[in-house]
Amino acid sequence: MIYKIYYQETKDRNPKREQTQSLYIEADDAVIARRQVEQNTPYNIEFVQELDEKHLAYEKENADFTLAEF
């Protein structure tokens, strides 16, 4: 499954919606996806979203779609 992870770059500041960024990761489930990002980055994870086929196709066409590898 492909997951879209919404995050803030640092855990030191309060989250601001305008500074939310995202990355894409392939994992077996949302718990594993969250764990991989937490263990390999200093990011403050806000939300983990599983992408269905239609949403994934949209993201590939309209966003900077690159799978993160850890």
PDB file as gemmi writes it, atoms N, CA and C in Angstrom:
CRYST1    1.000    1.000    1.000  90.00  90.00  90.00 P 1                      
ATOM      1  N   MET A   1       0.831  -1.177   0.000  1.00  0.00           N  
ATOM      2  CA  MET A   1       0.000   0.000   0.000  1.00  0.00           C  
ATOM      3  C   MET A   1       0.886   1.255   0.000  1.00  0.00           C  
ATOM      4  N   ILE A   2       0.377   2.288  -0.586  1.00  0.00           N  
ATOM      5  CA  ILE A   2       1.066   3.571  -0.591  1.00  0.00           C  
ATOM      6  C   ILE A   2       0.351   4.478   0.414  1.00  0.00           C  
ATOM      7  N   TYR A   3       1.146   5.149   1.248  1.00  0.00           N  
ATOM      8  CA  TYR A   3       0.605   6.055   2.258  1.00  0.00           C  
ATOM      9  C   TYR A   3       1.161   7.450   2.033  1.00  0.00           C  
ATOM     10  N   LYS A   4       0.327   8.429   2.287  1.00  0.00           N  
ATOM     11  CA  LYS A   4       0.738   9.825   2.252  1.00  0.00           C  
ATOM     12  C   LYS A   4       0.877  10.275   3.703  1.00  0.00           C  
ATOM     13  N   ILE A   5       2.060  10.739   4.060  1.00  0.00           N  
ATOM     14  CA  ILE A   5       2.356  11.169   5.414  1.00  0.00           C  
ATOM     15  C   ILE A   5       2.389  12.695   5.439  1.00  0.00           C  
ATOM     16  N   TYR A   6       1.531  13.287   6.254  1.00  0.00           N  
ATOM     17  CA  TYR A   6       1.529  14.736   6.457  1.00  0.00           C  
ATOM     18  C   TYR A   6       2.374  15.017   7.697  1.00  0.00           C  
ATOM     19  N   TYR A   7       3.294  15.972   7.594  1.00  0.00           N  
ATOM     20  CA  TYR A   7       4.214  16.211   8.703  1.00  0.00           C  
ATOM     21  C   TYR A   7       4.671  17.656   8.775  1.00  0.00           C  
ATOM     22  N   GLN A   8       5.213  18.005   9.937  1.00  0.00           N  
ATOM     23  CA  GLN A   8       5.937  19.253  10.155  1.00  0.00           C  
ATOM     24  C   GLN A   8       7.417  18.863  10.232  1.00  0.00           C  
ATOM     25  N   GLU A   9       8.300  19.732   9.790  1.00  0.00           N  
ATOM     26  CA  GLU A   9       9.717  19.387   9.733  1.00  0.00           C  
ATOM     27  C   GLU A   9      10.371  19.235  11.098  1.00  0.00           C  
ATOM     28  N   THR A  10       9.786  19.823  12.125  1.00  0.00           N  
ATOM     29  CA  THR A  10      10.404  19.760  13.442  1.00  0.00           C  
ATOM     30  C   THR A  10       9.354  19.513  14.516  1.00  0.00           C  
ATOM     31  N   LYS A  11       9.788  18.903  15.595  1.00  0.00           N  
ATOM     32  CA  LYS A  11       8.899  18.672  16.730  1.00  0.00           C  
ATOM     33  C   LYS A  11       8.995  19.801  17.751  1.00  0.00           C  
ATOM     34  N   ASP A  12       9.883  20.759  17.501  1.00  0.00           N  
ATOM     35  CA  ASP A  12      10.138  21.836  18.457  1.00  0.00           C  
ATOM     36  C   ASP A  12       9.092  22.945  18.435  1.00  0.00           C  
ATOM     37  N   ARG A  13       8.431  23.148  17.300  1.00  0.00           N  
ATOM     38  CA  ARG A  13       7.460  24.228  17.164  1.00  0.00           C  
ATOM     39  C   ARG A  13       6.038  23.680  17.087  1.00  0.00           C  
ATOM     40  N   ASN A  14       5.091  24.548  17.406  1.00  0.00           N  
ATOM     41  CA  ASN A  14       3.683  24.174  17.253  1.00  0.00           C  
ATOM     42  C   ASN A  14       3.380  23.972  15.770  1.00  0.00           C  
ATOM     43  N   PRO A  15       2.584  22.971  15.442  1.00  0.00           N  
ATOM     44  CA  PRO A  15       2.220  22.752  14.037  1.00  0.00           C  
ATOM     45  C   PRO A  15       1.399  23.907  13.486  1.00  0.00           C  
ATOM     46  N   LYS A  16       1.702  24.290  12.258  1.00  0.00           N  
ATOM     47  CA  LYS A  16       0.940  25.308  11.542  1.00  0.00           C  
ATOM     48  C   LYS A  16       0.527  24.702  10.207  1.00  0.00           C  
ATOM     49  N   ARG A  17      -0.738  24.807   9.906  1.00  0.00           N  
ATOM     50  CA  ARG A  17      -1.264  24.196   8.684  1.00  0.00           C  
ATOM     51  C   ARG A  17      -0.495  24.649   7.448  1.00  0.00           C  
ATOM     52  N   GLU A  18      -0.096  25.899   7.416  1.00  0.00           N  
ATOM     53  CA  GLU A  18       0.602  26.437   6.251  1.00  0.00           C  
ATOM     54  C   GLU A  18       1.974  25.809   6.048  1.00  0.00           C  
ATOM     55  N   GLN A  19       2.517  25.210   7.089  1.00  0.00           N  
ATOM     56  CA  GLN A  19       3.851  24.609   6.994  1.00  0.00           C  
ATOM     57  C   GLN A  19       3.805  23.088   6.888  1.00  0.00           C  
ATOM     58  N   THR A  20       2.628  22.524   6.762  1.00  0.00           N  
ATOM     59  CA  THR A  20       2.506  21.075   6.631  1.00  0.00           C  
ATOM     60  C   THR A  20       3.047  20.640   5.284  1.00  0.00           C  
ATOM     61  N   GLN A  21       3.854  19.600   5.318  1.00  0.00           N  
ATOM     62  CA  GLN A  21       4.419  19.022   4.104  1.00  0.00           C  
ATOM     63  C   GLN A  21       3.978  17.568   4.024  1.00  0.00           C  
ATOM     64  N   SER A  22       4.297  16.921   2.917  1.00  0.00           N  
ATOM     65  CA  SER A  22       3.893  15.531   2.786  1.00  0.00           C  
ATOM     66  C   SER A  22       4.964  14.730   2.056  1.00  0.00           C  
ATOM     67  N   LEU A  23       4.937  13.442   2.319  1.00  0.00           N  
ATOM     68  CA  LEU A  23       5.783  12.503   1.606  1.00  0.00           C  
ATOM     69  C   LEU A  23       4.984  11.234   1.397  1.00  0.00           C  
ATOM     70  N   TYR A  24       5.461  10.398   0.499  1.00  0.00           N  
ATOM     71  CA  TYR A  24       4.773   9.159   0.157  1.00  0.00           C  
ATOM     72  C   TYR A  24       5.686   7.996   0.508  1.00  0.00           C  
ATOM     73  N   ILE A  25       5.086   6.944   1.061  1.00  0.00           N  
ATOM     74  CA  ILE A  25       5.872   5.795   1.480  1.00  0.00           C  
ATOM     75  C   ILE A  25       5.077   4.523   1.205  1.00  0.00           C  
ATOM     76  N   GLU A  26       5.789   3.470   0.850  1.00  0.00           N  
ATOM     77  CA  GLU A  26       5.147   2.175   0.648  1.00  0.00           C  
ATOM     78  C   GLU A  26       5.388   1.325   1.884  1.00  0.00           C  
ATOM     79  N   ALA A  27       4.305   0.764   2.422  1.00  0.00           N  
ATOM     80  CA  ALA A  27       4.403  -0.073   3.626  1.00  0.00           C  
ATOM     81  C   ALA A  27       3.221  -1.030   3.662  1.00  0.00           C  
ATOM     82  N   ASP A  28       3.325  -2.039   4.507  1.00  0.00           N  
ATOM     83  CA  ASP A  28       2.254  -3.029   4.627  1.00  0.00           C  
ATOM     84  C   ASP A  28       1.018  -2.470   5.319  1.00  0.00           C  
ATOM     85  N   ASP A  29       1.210  -1.559   6.275  1.00  0.00           N  
ATOM     86  CA  ASP A  29       0.068  -0.919   6.936  1.00  0.00           C  
ATOM     87  C   ASP A  29       0.484   0.440   7.485  1.00  0.00           C  
ATOM     88  N   ALA A  30      -0.493   1.192   7.992  1.00  0.00           N  
ATOM     89  CA  ALA A  30      -0.252   2.562   8.448  1.00  0.00           C  
ATOM     90  C   ALA A  30       0.684   2.614   9.647  1.00  0.00           C  
ATOM     91  N   VAL A  31       0.618   1.617  10.520  1.00  0.00           N  
ATOM     92  CA  VAL A  31       1.482   1.588  11.704  1.00  0.00           C  
ATOM     93  C   VAL A  31       2.948   1.457  11.286  1.00  0.00           C  
ATOM     94  N   ILE A  32       3.206   0.590  10.347  1.00  0.00           N  
ATOM     95  CA  ILE A  32       4.582   0.410   9.858  1.00  0.00           C  
ATOM     96  C   ILE A  32       5.058   1.665   9.139  1.00  0.00           C  
ATOM     97  N   ALA A  33       4.196   2.281   8.348  1.00  0.00           N  
ATOM     98  CA  ALA A  33       4.568   3.517   7.644  1.00  0.00           C  
ATOM     99  C   ALA A  33       4.945   4.597   8.643  1.00  0.00           C  
ATOM    100  N   ARG A  34       4.123   4.778   9.677  1.00  0.00           N  
ATOM    101  CA  ARG A  34       4.405   5.788  10.708  1.00  0.00           C  
ATOM    102  C   ARG A  34       5.719   5.471  11.408  1.00  0.00           C  
ATOM    103  N   ARG A  35       5.930   4.230  11.766  1.00  0.00           N  
ATOM    104  CA  ARG A  35       7.141   3.821  12.480  1.00  0.00           C  
ATOM    105  C   ARG A  35       8.392   4.089  11.637  1.00  0.00           C  
ATOM    106  N   GLN A  36       8.328   3.797  10.336  1.00  0.00           N  
ATOM    107  CA  GLN A  36       9.485   4.031   9.468  1.00  0.00           C  
ATOM    108  C   GLN A  36       9.853   5.514   9.430  1.00  0.00           C  
ATOM    109  N   VAL A  37       8.853   6.373   9.314  1.00  0.00           N  
ATOM    110  CA  VAL A  37       9.121   7.812   9.262  1.00  0.00           C  
ATOM    111  C   VAL A  37       9.634   8.303  10.612  1.00  0.00           C  
ATOM    112  N   GLU A  38       9.015   7.857  11.698  1.00  0.00           N  
ATOM    113  CA  GLU A  38       9.454   8.287  13.035  1.00  0.00           C  
ATOM    114  C   GLU A  38      10.893   7.874  13.330  1.00  0.00           C  
ATOM    115  N   GLN A  39      11.283   6.682  12.912  1.00  0.00           N  
ATOM    116  CA  GLN A  39      12.620   6.181  13.212  1.00  0.00           C  
ATOM    117  C   GLN A  39      13.700   6.791  12.329  1.00  0.00           C  
ATOM    118  N   ASN A  40      13.328   7.306  11.173  1.00  0.00           N  
ATOM    119  CA  ASN A  40      14.332   7.770  10.211  1.00  0.00           C  
ATOM    120  C   ASN A  40      14.332   9.266   9.949  1.00  0.00           C  
ATOM    121  N   THR A  41      13.456  10.012  10.612  1.00  0.00           N  
ATOM    122  CA  THR A  41      13.395  11.459  10.405  1.00  0.00           C  
ATOM    123  C   THR A  41      13.121  12.165  11.726  1.00  0.00           C  
ATOM    124  N   PRO A  42      13.357  13.471  11.784  1.00  0.00           N  
ATOM    125  CA  PRO A  42      12.992  14.249  12.976  1.00  0.00           C  
ATOM    126  C   PRO A  42      11.586  14.847  12.864  1.00  0.00           C  
ATOM    127  N   TYR A  43      10.795  14.382  11.914  1.00  0.00           N  
ATOM    128  CA  TYR A  43       9.504  14.987  11.595  1.00  0.00           C  
ATOM    129  C   TYR A  43       8.463  14.748  12.678  1.00  0.00           C  
ATOM    130  N   ASN A  44       7.554  15.705  12.789  1.00  0.00           N  
ATOM    131  CA  ASN A  44       6.378  15.599  13.636  1.00  0.00           C  
ATOM    132  C   ASN A  44       5.222  15.162  12.737  1.00  0.00           C  
ATOM    133  N   ILE A  45       4.835  13.903  12.821  1.00  0.00           N  
ATOM    134  CA  ILE A  45       3.804  13.362  11.941  1.00  0.00           C  
ATOM    135  C   ILE A  45       2.433  13.823  12.409  1.00  0.00           C  
ATOM    136  N   GLU A  46       1.677  14.372  11.484  1.00  0.00           N  
ATOM    137  CA  GLU A  46       0.327  14.840  11.782  1.00  0.00           C  
ATOM    138  C   GLU A  46      -0.721  13.795  11.419  1.00  0.00           C  
ATOM    139  N   PHE A  47      -0.552  13.163  10.255  1.00  0.00           N  
ATOM    140  CA  PHE A  47      -1.595  12.267   9.765  1.00  0.00           C  
ATOM    141  C   PHE A  47      -0.996  11.295   8.764  1.00  0.00           C  
ATOM    142  N   VAL A  48      -1.482  10.054   8.792  1.00  0.00           N  
ATOM    143  CA  VAL A  48      -1.080   9.028   7.833  1.00  0.00           C  
ATOM    144  C   VAL A  48      -2.330   8.636   7.055  1.00  0.00           C  
ATOM    145  N   GLN A  49      -2.279   8.795   5.737  1.00  0.00           N  
ATOM    146  CA  GLN A  49      -3.446   8.532   4.896  1.00  0.00           C  
ATOM    147  C   GLN A  49      -3.124   7.436   3.889  1.00  0.00           C  
ATOM    148  N   GLU A  50      -3.933   6.388   3.889  1.00  0.00           N  
ATOM    149  CA  GLU A  50      -3.797   5.338   2.879  1.00  0.00           C  
ATOM    150  C   GLU A  50      -4.411   5.841   1.579  1.00  0.00           C  
ATOM    151  N   LEU A  51      -3.707   5.668   0.476  1.00  0.00           N  
ATOM    152  CA  LEU A  51      -4.196   6.146  -0.809  1.00  0.00           C  
ATOM    153  C   LEU A  51      -4.842   5.002  -1.581  1.00  0.00           C  
ATOM    154  N   ASP A  52      -6.099   5.188  -1.976  1.00  0.00           N  
ATOM    155  CA  ASP A  52      -6.733   4.189  -2.836  1.00  0.00           C  
ATOM    156  C   ASP A  52      -6.255   4.427  -4.270  1.00  0.00           C  
ATOM    157  N   GLU A  53      -6.715   3.594  -5.201  1.00  0.00           N  
ATOM    158  CA  GLU A  53      -6.217   3.664  -6.580  1.00  0.00           C  
ATOM    159  C   GLU A  53      -6.479   5.016  -7.243  1.00  0.00           C  
ATOM    160  N   LYS A  54      -7.670   5.554  -7.073  1.00  0.00           N  
ATOM    161  CA  LYS A  54      -8.008   6.826  -7.711  1.00  0.00           C  
ATOM    162  C   LYS A  54      -7.214   7.985  -7.109  1.00  0.00           C  
ATOM    163  N   HIS A  55      -7.082   7.983  -5.797  1.00  0.00           N  
ATOM    164  CA  HIS A  55      -6.331   9.051  -5.138  1.00  0.00           C  
ATOM    165  C   HIS A  55      -4.854   8.961  -5.521  1.00  0.00           C  
ATOM    166  N   LEU A  56      -4.317   7.759  -5.588  1.00  0.00           N  
ATOM    167  CA  LEU A  56      -2.925   7.572  -5.978  1.00  0.00           C  
ATOM    168  C   LEU A  56      -2.695   8.066  -7.405  1.00  0.00           C  
ATOM    169  N   ALA A  57      -3.607   7.753  -8.318  1.00  0.00           N  
ATOM    170  CA  ALA A  57      -3.478   8.231  -9.695  1.00  0.00           C  
ATOM    171  C   ALA A  57      -3.485   9.751  -9.740  1.00  0.00           C  
ATOM    172  N   TYR A  58      -4.359  10.378  -8.951  1.00  0.00           N  
ATOM    173  CA  TYR A  58      -4.414  11.837  -8.888  1.00  0.00           C  
ATOM    174  C   TYR A  58      -3.099  12.410  -8.365  1.00  0.00           C  
ATOM    175  N   GLU A  59      -2.586  11.841  -7.282  1.00  0.00           N  
ATOM    176  CA  GLU A  59      -1.328  12.334  -6.695  1.00  0.00           C  
ATOM    177  C   GLU A  59      -0.179  12.206  -7.690  1.00  0.00           C  
ATOM    178  N   LYS A  60      -0.133  11.128  -8.438  1.00  0.00           N  
ATOM    179  CA  LYS A  60       0.936  10.930  -9.417  1.00  0.00           C  
ATOM    180  C   LYS A  60       0.891  11.982 -10.521  1.00  0.00           C  
ATOM    181  N   GLU A  61      -0.311  12.428 -10.883  1.00  0.00           N  
ATOM    182  CA  GLU A  61      -0.462  13.420 -11.947  1.00  0.00           C  
ATOM    183  C   GLU A  61      -0.278  14.848 -11.468  1.00  0.00           C  
ATOM    184  N   ASN A  62      -0.666  15.153 -10.234  1.00  0.00           N  
ATOM    185  CA  ASN A  62      -0.774  16.540  -9.811  1.00  0.00           C  
ATOM    186  C   ASN A  62       0.153  16.964  -8.682  1.00  0.00           C  
ATOM    187  N   ALA A  63       0.973  16.109  -8.193  1.00  0.00           N  
ATOM    188  CA  ALA A  63       1.857  16.475  -7.085  1.00  0.00           C  
ATOM    189  C   ALA A  63       3.282  16.035  -7.413  1.00  0.00           C  
ATOM    190  N   ASP A  64       4.197  16.436  -6.557  1.00  0.00           N  
ATOM    191  CA  ASP A  64       5.580  15.967  -6.691  1.00  0.00           C  
ATOM    192  C   ASP A  64       5.647  14.571  -6.086  1.00  0.00           C  
ATOM    193  N   PHE A  65       5.192  13.598  -6.842  1.00  0.00           N  
ATOM    194  CA  PHE A  65       5.072  12.234  -6.337  1.00  0.00           C  
ATOM    195  C   PHE A  65       6.402  11.513  -6.442  1.00  0.00           C  
ATOM    196  N   THR A  66       6.998  11.216  -5.299  1.00  0.00           N  
ATOM    197  CA  THR A  66       8.209  10.427  -5.206  1.00  0.00           C  
ATOM    198  C   THR A  66       8.105   9.579  -3.956  1.00  0.00           C  
ATOM    199  N   LEU A  67       8.302   8.285  -4.080  1.00  0.00           N  
ATOM    200  CA  LEU A  67       8.272   7.432  -2.905  1.00  0.00           C  
ATOM    201  C   LEU A  67       9.543   7.627  -2.086  1.00  0.00           C  
ATOM    202  N   ALA A  68       9.370   7.876  -0.799  1.00  0.00           N  
ATOM    203  CA  ALA A  68      10.512   8.008   0.106  1.00  0.00           C  
ATOM    204  C   ALA A  68      11.027   6.615   0.439  1.00  0.00           C  
ATOM    205  N   GLU A  69      12.322   6.488   0.544  1.00  0.00           N  
ATOM    206  CA  GLU A  69      12.923   5.201   0.911  1.00  0.00           C  
ATOM    207  C   GLU A  69      13.771   5.388   2.160  1.00  0.00           C  
ATOM    208  N   PHE A  70      13.574   4.497   3.108  1.00  0.00           N  
ATOM    209  CA  PHE A  70      14.332   4.555   4.362  1.00  0.00           C  
ATOM    210  C   PHE A  70      15.108   3.288   4.549  1.00  0.00           C  
TER     211      PHE A  70                                                      
END                                                                             
